[in-house]
Amino acid sequence: MKKTNFHTHNYRCGHAVGNVEDYVKEAIKHNYTELGISDHSPLPDYCFDRMGMDELEGYFEEIEVTKKKYKGKINKLDVSKYVAD
């Protein structure tokens, strides 16, 4: 059976710990084949349990770097890129 997780958050949301690579390492360790990074995207005038707009670019960059680093070790690593206006 294929093991997947499409609901993960990292430290940027304010209610989780670890960075993207930490979650990828754990997924590989536990034989997950697909991992979705689904942190709470920024919203205007609301920053209580989500990343700020100033963190968004670094968030996407971290995911891209991690995808390249672990290519071939996890079949799919993707991100929810929804950002509200």
Buried (B, 14 or more C-beta within 10 A) or exposed (E): EEEBBEEBBBBBBBEBEEBBBBBBBBBBEEEBBBBBBBBBBBBEEEBEEBBEEEBBEEBBEBBEEBBEEBEEEBEEBEBEEEEEE
